[in-house]
Amino acid sequence: MERELLTVREVAGRLRCSEETVRRMIARSELAAVRVGRGYPVDAESIPRPAYRHSDERSAA
């Protein structure tokens, strides 16, 4: 089963925070990410659930 990987920008949009905040969360191991080239794809399952669910509800409305 493939995991959904998101860019730092996509995660920032879902969490409604800055890209720099997402990078800090990655550095503190609050988000699962692996460096690939210059980017850090983030495992969608590592995003805090309340924020992830809120994003899904907003897009469904």
Secondary structure, DSSP 4 states (H G I P E B T S, - for coil): -PPPEE-HHHHHHHHTS-HHHHHHHHHTTSS-B--BTTB--EEGGGS-HHHHHHHHHHHH-
